[in-house]
């Protein structure tokens, strides 16, 4: 029974961490570049809409569930005596919390909230100033989140490889 729970938790950690990594990666390599190529006023409006729509149960489940399921799988594997795999899962959860969750809470969300409070400027020059100040910093931090999420995903994958599944 515990082995089946560990399998489910580790699989969920892999899928959820992969999903969040993909979202962050896609934003850095395509979405933000596409918005940067738009009229700045339209980019501000588009990002405001994205910020409103990303707060949905599917994304939030993946975002919050990734470290929880990794830690749960680690605890279960530790109880099963699979210490090396368990430690990798605990490491995956810690990397995710410190490198993805924390920057989101401390940098990206406050930036999103500040942008959401802005009425898109009617003048192109002012809109360009607002957008360039937001986009460059937000993308740097998002790329950091993507990198740490991918590093967390790698740890989950290595833990699964090391564990080898239920026996």
GUKOL-381666 format. One record per residue (C-alpha): residue number from 0; x, y, z. Coordinates in steps of 0.25 Angstrom, whole numbers, plus 5000, padded with zeros to 4 digits. Layout:
<atom k="NUM" x="X" y="Y" z="Z"/>
...
# end
This chain:
<atom k="0" x="5000" y="5000" z="5000"/>
<atom k="1" x="5011" y="5010" z="5004"/>
<atom k="2" x="5018" y="5006" z="4991"/>
<atom k="3" x="5006" y="5009" z="4983"/>
<atom k="4" x="5005" y="5023" z="4990"/>
<atom k="5" x="5019" y="5026" z="4987"/>
<atom k="6" x="5017" y="5023" z="4972"/>
<atom k="7" x="5005" y="5032" z="4971"/>
<atom k="8" x="5012" y="5043" z="4979"/>
<atom k="9" x="5025" y="5042" z="4971"/>
<atom k="10" x="5017" y="5041" z="4958"/>
<atom k="11" x="5009" y="5054" z="4962"/>
<atom k="12" x="5022" y="5061" z="4966"/>
<atom k="13" x="5028" y="5058" z="4952"/>
<atom k="14" x="5015" y="5062" z="4944"/>
<atom k="15" x="5012" y="5075" z="4953"/>
<atom k="16" x="5027" y="5080" z="4953"/>
<atom k="17" x="5028" y="5077" z="4938"/>
<atom k="18" x="5015" y="5085" z="4935"/>
<atom k="19" x="5020" y="5097" z="4944"/>
<atom k="20" x="5033" y="5096" z="4937"/>
<atom k="21" x="5027" y="5097" z="4924"/>
<atom k="22" x="5018" y="5109" z="4927"/>
<atom k="23" x="5030" y="5117" z="4932"/>
<atom k="24" x="5039" y="5112" z="4920"/>
<atom k="25" x="5028" y="5116" z="4910"/>
<atom k="26" x="5027" y="5129" z="4916"/>
<atom k="27" x="5041" y="5132" z="4915"/>
<atom k="28" x="5044" y="5127" z="4901"/>
<atom k="29" x="5031" y="5131" z="4894"/>
<atom k="30" x="5020" y="5138" z="4901"/>
<atom k="31" x="5028" y="5150" z="4907"/>
<atom k="32" x="5036" y="5151" z="4893"/>
<atom k="33" x="5023" y="5152" z="4886"/>
<atom k="34" x="5017" y="5162" z="4896"/>
<atom k="35" x="5030" y="5170" z="4894"/>
<atom k="36" x="5028" y="5170" z="4879"/>
<atom k="37" x="5014" y="5176" z="4881"/>
<atom k="38" x="5010" y="5191" z="4883"/>
<atom k="39" x="5014" y="5194" z="4897"/>
<atom k="40" x="5000" y="5198" z="4901"/>
<atom k="41" x="4994" y="5185" z="4896"/>
<atom k="42" x="5005" y="5177" z="4903"/>
<atom k="43" x="5001" y="5183" z="4916"/>
<atom k="44" x="4986" y="5180" z="4914"/>
<atom k="45" x="4990" y="5166" z="4909"/>
<atom k="46" x="4998" y="5163" z="4921"/>
<atom k="47" x="4988" y="5168" z="4930"/>
<atom k="48" x="4978" y="5158" z="4925"/>
<atom k="49" x="4988" y="5147" z="4925"/>
<atom k="50" x="4991" y="5150" z="4940"/>
<atom k="51" x="4976" y="5150" z="4943"/>
<atom k="52" x="4974" y="5136" z="4935"/>
<atom k="53" x="4986" y="5129" z="4941"/>
<atom k="54" x="4980" y="5129" z="4954"/>
<atom k="55" x="4971" y="5117" z="4952"/>
<atom k="56" x="4970" y="5103" z="4959"/>
<atom k="57" x="4978" y="5095" z="4949"/>
<atom k="58" x="4990" y="5104" z="4949"/>
<atom k="59" x="4989" y="5106" z="4964"/>
<atom k="60" x="4988" y="5091" z="4967"/>
<atom k="61" x="5001" y="5089" z="4959"/>
<atom k="62" x="5008" y="5101" z="4965"/>
<atom k="63" x="5005" y="5097" z="4979"/>
<atom k="64" x="5004" y="5082" z="4977"/>
<atom k="65" x="5018" y="5081" z="4971"/>
<atom k="66" x="5026" y="5082" z="4984"/>
<atom k="67" x="5016" y="5076" z="4993"/>
<atom k="68" x="5015" y="5063" z="4984"/>
<atom k="69" x="5030" y="5062" z="4983"/>
<atom k="70" x="5032" y="5064" z="4999"/>
<atom k="71" x="5021" y="5053" z="5001"/>
<atom k="72" x="5027" y="5044" z="4991"/>
<atom k="73" x="5041" y="5046" z="4999"/>
<atom k="74" x="5034" y="5043" z="5012"/>
<atom k="75" x="5028" y="5030" z="5007"/>
<atom k="76" x="5041" y="5026" z="5001"/>
<atom k="77" x="5048" y="5029" z="5013"/>
<atom k="78" x="5038" y="5020" z="5021"/>
<atom k="79" x="5041" y="5009" z="5011"/>
<atom k="80" x="5056" y="5010" z="5013"/>
<atom k="81" x="5059" y="5016" z="4999"/>
<atom k="82" x="5067" y="5027" z="5005"/>
<atom k="83" x="5075" y="5032" z="4993"/>
<atom k="84" x="5062" y="5034" z="4985"/>
<atom k="85" x="5055" y="5040" z="4997"/>
<atom k="86" x="5066" y="5050" z="4998"/>
<atom k="87" x="5066" y="5054" z="4984"/>
<atom k="88" x="5051" y="5056" z="4985"/>
<atom k="89" x="5053" y="5065" z="4997"/>
<atom k="90" x="5064" y="5073" z="4989"/>
<atom k="91" x="5054" y="5074" z="4978"/>
<atom k="92" x="5043" y="5080" z="4987"/>
<atom k="93" x="5054" y="5090" z="4993"/>
<atom k="94" x="5059" y="5094" z="4980"/>
<atom k="95" x="5045" y="5097" z="4975"/>
<atom k="96" x="5041" y="5105" z="4988"/>
<atom k="97" x="5053" y="5113" z="4988"/>
<atom k="98" x="5055" y="5115" z="4973"/>
<atom k="99" x="5041" y="5115" z="4968"/>
<atom k="100" x="5031" y="5118" z="4979"/>
<atom k="101" x="5038" y="5128" z="4986"/>
<atom k="102" x="5042" y="5137" z="4974"/>
<atom k="103" x="5028" y="5136" z="4970"/>
<atom k="104" x="5023" y="5141" z="4983"/>
<atom k="105" x="5033" y="5151" z="4985"/>
<atom k="106" x="5036" y="5157" z="4971"/>
<atom k="107" x="5027" y="5152" z="4960"/>
<atom k="108" x="5013" y="5153" z="4967"/>
<atom k="109" x="5016" y="5167" z="4973"/>
<atom k="110" x="5020" y="5172" z="4959"/>
<atom k="111" x="5008" y="5166" z="4953"/>
<atom k="112" x="4999" y="5173" z="4964"/>
<atom k="113" x="5006" y="5186" z="4961"/>
<atom k="114" x="5004" y="5184" z="4946"/>
<atom k="115" x="4989" y="5181" z="4948"/>
<atom k="116" x="4988" y="5194" z="4955"/>
<atom k="117" x="4993" y="5202" z="4943"/>
<atom k="118" x="4983" y="5208" z="4934"/>
<atom k="119" x="4990" y="5205" z="4920"/>
<atom k="120" x="4996" y="5219" z="4916"/>
<atom k="121" x="4990" y="5225" z="4904"/>
<atom k="122" x="5003" y="5230" z="4899"/>
<atom k="123" x="5012" y="5220" z="4892"/>
<atom k="124" x="5025" y="5226" z="4899"/>
<atom k="125" x="5019" y="5225" z="4913"/>
<atom k="126" x="5014" y="5211" z="4910"/>
<atom k="127" x="5027" y="5207" z="4905"/>
<atom k="128" x="5034" y="5212" z="4917"/>
<atom k="129" x="5024" y="5204" z="4926"/>
<atom k="130" x="5025" y="5191" z="4918"/>
<atom k="131" x="5040" y="5191" z="4916"/>
<atom k="132" x="5042" y="5193" z="4931"/>
<atom k="133" x="5032" y="5182" z="4934"/>
<atom k="134" x="5036" y="5172" z="4924"/>
<atom k="135" x="5051" y="5172" z="4925"/>
<atom k="136" x="5051" y="5169" z="4940"/>
<atom k="137" x="5039" y="5160" z="4940"/>
<atom k="138" x="5045" y="5151" z="4929"/>
<atom k="139" x="5059" y="5150" z="4936"/>
<atom k="140" x="5052" y="5146" z="4949"/>
<atom k="141" x="5043" y="5136" z="4941"/>
<atom k="142" x="5055" y="5130" z="4934"/>
<atom k="143" x="5061" y="5128" z="4948"/>
<atom k="144" x="5048" y="5121" z="4952"/>
<atom k="145" x="5048" y="5112" z="4939"/>
<atom k="146" x="5062" y="5108" z="4942"/>
<atom k="147" x="5060" y="5104" z="4956"/>
<atom k="148" x="5047" y="5097" z="4953"/>
<atom k="149" x="5054" y="5089" z="4942"/>
<atom k="150" x="5065" y="5086" z="4952"/>
<atom k="151" x="5054" y="5081" z="4962"/>
<atom k="152" x="5048" y="5073" z="4951"/>
<atom k="153" x="5062" y="5067" z="4948"/>
<atom k="154" x="5063" y="5063" z="4963"/>
<atom k="155" x="5049" y="5056" z="4962"/>
<atom k="156" x="5053" y="5048" z="4950"/>
<atom k="157" x="5067" y="5044" z="4956"/>
<atom k="158" x="5059" y="5040" z="4969"/>
<atom k="159" x="5050" y="5031" z="4960"/>
<atom k="160" x="5061" y="5025" z="4953"/>
<atom k="161" x="5069" y="5022" z="4965"/>
<atom k="162" x="5057" y="5016" z="4972"/>
<atom k="163" x="5053" y="5008" z="4960"/>
<atom k="164" x="5038" y="5007" z="4965"/>
<atom k="165" x="5030" y="4997" z="4974"/>
<atom k="166" x="5037" y="4984" z="4976"/>
# end
